[in-house]
Amino acid sequence: MKKLILIISMFTMLFSNQNEVLKAKDAFKTTFEETKTQLNVNINIAKNVYIYKDKIKVTLGEEQIDITNLLNFPSFKNYKEFLVYFEEFKLSIPFDIIASKTTNENVELKVKFQGCSYGETEMCYSPITEKYTLVLKKDSKIETVKTTQTNSNESLNETDFIVKNLKESNIFVTLLAFFGFGLLLSLTPCVFPMIPILSSIIVNAGQKGKITATKGFTLSLIYVLSMSIAYAIAGVIAGIFGANLQMILQNEYVLISFAAVFAILSLSMFGYFKLEIPNSLQQKLNKVTIGKESSGILGIVIMGFLSSLIVGPCVAPPLAGALVYIGQTGDALLGGIALFVMSIGMGIPLLLIGIGFGKFMPKPGGWMETVSKVFGIIMLGVAIWLLSRVLDATLIILLLSILFIGTSIYFSKFKNFFMELFSKITLLLGVLLFIGAFTGATNPLKPLENLGSSTVLKQNNELNFKTIKTLKELEEEINKSDKTVMIDFTAQWCSACKEYEHITFQDEAVKKELDRFLLLKVDVTNNTQEDQILMDKYDIFGPPAILFYGKDKKLIEKSKIIGYKNPQEFLEILKMIF
């Protein structure tokens, strides 16, 4: 039997893929060893794998007291532009350093690190955290010194504050807080595109029978739950594997595919065809679902899942906090539940819309056909909006102009005052957008921005950002600058980033304040290995994110920004720095 196992093993090794990347548990093997005076941490690093020096972080206790800078690190090697460790990493942690930072008898020590493979197959592993519980005896000769914690709530940024509360608060308090965060996020533009989608679902259901407040609420609840489940699953995956949540939900092929789906759905709204499940399959579904409405419910579930694409670019402190918490603790259950509850909070306005539609919607009639066509136009708008994250801004303006002109032509056939007025307005907007596309405009709200002298004015009044591509470039710019440094993490598919570009960074007061800063930009559109390294360094799961370094070359933690800030909010943060 042993011989058979040996033969099979040799055969497998002989014909297996030599370029296969090792699993993290095989690439990094960590051991802890106590002596009388110190704790020794040893990480055996597999062949063709290395660990980043600047990714190693040592913390103590639930408070995450960072002692990394107090330790003597072994010698490192230069690899490309990085400082790394090959084969083995050994670190000694004196007990007196640990005792000086905590008076607890039982101390949980965490060693966080990240590495990559090199050679024929290059891949970066997600951040790894190894834990070790150390017992400090009271009768030991180690002198314990009580220190004042510098990680007070006042010095924490929004994201870190949320992470701290996730770790320390009662689970019910935590979930209630995330529900409140969701309610606040429901007031942001991210939720607005989902309103016409849900409205079209309810109107379509009204064509098949009477809509009551209860039925409207039920349809809305199915939609919101489907969106929340999809969003929570994506969030958990991002937290566990250290992935970019937005890249999960905003892949260009995914967005183009689902934009096509919305376009097809719009044609259904125009009455060109009906989307129905085949009778044979529908009969089977009827036996296990609620009967005649099973096909409709299945469609609502699908639309809910698709809507997670709409919520995807909305990075805000609550979302970032939940993802950082999952990444640091590995507690995917609490993190996932928190994200789910937050999504439900975001969906509350949608539930109210469902109740309102069900209660106040008039009886079914010919008016529904016209309304369905209006929602068909809106669906096309949603498709263009999805494409705006991957296509050139000028091309998007051209598509919008075609949509508005087409809408004008359609409504011109209705011979009443309001329809004629609406037709003329949409025609005017369409023409303005067409001119804007022809002149190379990039902002649909300012289609004529490139006409005449405005072009020269714009060029002379733009903020001057320098694009950074690697961590080495970033560190060099920070070290040689005699100004406070602002680092803007952005991406072409990031909706909130465009709000910064067109609103906050266009405010004259903001521009005046930013004259005192060195402005750096990190474009993570393509989510390259270098992009991931930069985001991992600062625990960023996606744009928009803005960091500040003081003149002393140290990161200003409390001023870290996640998500969009309007000009007034942004100015308040800038004033905190000086």
Secondary structure, DSSP 8 states (H G I E B T S, - for coil): -HHHHHHHHHHHHHHS-TT----HHHHEEEEEEE-SSEEEEEEEE-TTEEEEGGG-EEEETTTTEE-GGGS-----EEETTEEEEESEEEEEEEHHHHHHH---SEEEEEEEE-EEE-SSS-EE---EEEEEEEE--TTSS--------S--GGGS-HHHHHHHHHHHS-HHHHHHHHHHHHHHHTTSTTTTTHHHHHHHHHHHHHTSS---HHHHHHHHHHHHHHHHHHHHHHHHHHHHHT--HHHHH--HHHHHHHHHHHHHHHHHHTTS------HHHHHHHHHHSSSTTHHHHHHHHHHHHHHHHHHTT---HHHHHHHHHHHHH--HHHHHHHHHHHHHHHHHHHHHHHHHHHHH---SSTHHHHHHHHHHHHHHHHHHHHHTTTS-HHHHHHHHHHHHHHHHHHHTTS-SHHHHHHHHHHHHHHHHHHHHHHTT---TT-TTTTSTTHHHHHHHTS---EE--SHHHHHHHHHH-SSEEEEEEE-TT-HHHHHHHHTGGG-HHHHHHHTTEEEEEEE-TT--HHHHHHHHHTT--SSSEEEEE-TTS-B-GGG-EES---HHHHHHHHHHH-
